[in-house]
Amino acid sequence: MTFEFSERLKALPPYLFKELDRIRDEVKAKGVDIIDLGVGDPDRPTPPHIIEALKVAAEDKANHQYPVYSGMNAFREVVARVYKRRYNVDVVAETEVCSLIGSKEGLAQFPLAFLNPGDVSLVPEPSYPVYRSGTLFAGGVSVYMPLLAKNGFLPDLGAIEPEALKKAKIIWVNYPNNPTGAAASLEFYAKLVEFAKKHSLIVASDAAYSDVTCLDKPHPSVLEVPGGKDVAVEFHSLSKTYNMTGWRIGWAVGNATLIKGLGLVKSNVDSGVFQAVQLAGMAALEGPQDCVKQMGELYRERRGILVEGLKNAGIEVLKTDYTFYVWASVPKGLTSADFASKLLNQVGIVTTPGNGFGPSGEGYVRFALVQEVPRLKEAAQRLASLKF
Ligand SMILES: *Cc1c(COP(=O)(O)O)cnc(C)c1O
């Protein structure tokens, strides 16, 4: 028997990091002490009070059965309280919130609820690849919105092709942004909501990094815009905020019809989030938030160290107070892939080449600040030994 992948699988873009993975394994095999700043996965453990809450909840047999598909009422009410507290936004827990098995799950399934074959998703690039693959799996077509330095890595809404705009159903945004670290203002979100209303678009906002910041308040939410809930859904995650990437919990919040559609897809595909994990998530969201502040400060310290090393090597970076990424310009005359393999071969540092996130990422590499300070000092020293 031979089996052939579906057209939709075959249409996925090729894995761009294959060559880099090969070089990494080769360098490793030579015994080089590698500093891995490649993958965006927090290195620190989940705070203990959250783990304790899971332990208690895991013992309770009430949590051993199928969860409620759309999430425990109590979890959704906590999310509503979070929106009131942080953004002064009123959210109806019952109809405007849905728990997710990590936000990636919601982002990937959302297009199934609202795209028909041939409909367009307006997708920023460079970006997290799931907006594009979710669109593809739903039979939709992604039309790119380049994020350029000259526009502060925000999409230029006026530059979207009228033909694409006519067929577009969803516009995706992600701020604080992965991979660039760029932020969006409330004014930008207000313009986006107005644009979406004018062109009958759904705003799908990925807010996975809204709390990964060294500032005292979270990044703005698109739902803070008056009327934002008429057009927008926001995807949120506990993964990056509370070092919980392995736990698989997040939520979608916003327009009730958008939440309902996503919920309908989900009820046919999965059976919700393990309730013990939802209870632990509630402990995270309602418990002391000093762990969030400490991580924000730690990332600021780490950023300062790495950026100093990059500066000494003559490499420019985007300044930001958000995320745990450093978006660095590649020295003149090199491609992203050239530079990433040079960093690996010459100083044993693993990064992600920017073009892996989309064509406009060419000319950049992304460093993830997921190693402890002494390792980053070592990385900075090694970088400073390079001159461009
Ligand atoms: C990490 C990440 C996510 C997904 O996080 P989950 O663990 O699935 O909640 C979503 N969007 C962006 C931009 C990310 O970097």
The ligand as an SDF file (V2000), in Angstrom:
LIG
                    3D

 15 15  0  0  0  0  0  0  0  0999 V2000
    3.4500   30.5350   22.0260 C   0  0  0  0  0  0  0  0  0  0  0  0
    2.4780   31.2440   21.1510 C   0  0  0  0  0  0  0  0  0  0  0  0
    1.1350   30.8650   21.0910 C   0  0  0  0  0  0  0  0  0  0  0  0
    0.5860   29.5730   21.6450 C   0  0  0  0  0  0  0  0  0  0  0  0
    0.5970   29.3640   22.9120 O   0  0  0  0  0  0  0  0  0  0  0  0
   -0.2020   28.1680   23.5690 P   0  0  0  0  0  0  0  0  0  0  0  0
    0.8230   27.4470   24.3460 O   0  0  0  0  0  0  0  0  0  0  0  0
   -0.8070   27.3030   22.4990 O   0  0  0  0  0  0  0  0  0  0  0  0
   -1.2450   28.8330   24.3780 O   0  0  0  0  0  0  0  0  0  0  0  0
    0.2600   31.6210   20.3540 C   0  0  0  0  0  0  0  0  0  0  0  0
    0.6870   32.6860   19.6630 N   0  0  0  0  0  0  0  0  0  0  0  0
    1.9590   33.0650   19.6630 C   0  0  0  0  0  0  0  0  0  0  0  0
    2.3540   34.2340   18.8760 C   0  0  0  0  0  0  0  0  0  0  0  0
    2.9000   32.3500   20.3870 C   0  0  0  0  0  0  0  0  0  0  0  0
    4.1930   32.6990   20.3360 O   0  0  0  0  0  0  0  0  0  0  0  0
  1  2  1  0
  2  3  1  0
  2 14  2  0
  3  4  1  0
  3 10  2  0
  4  5  1  0
  5  6  1  0
  6  7  2  0
  6  8  1  0
  6  9  1  0
 10 11  1  0
 11 12  2  0
 12 13  1  0
 12 14  1  0
 14 15  1  0
M  END
$$$$
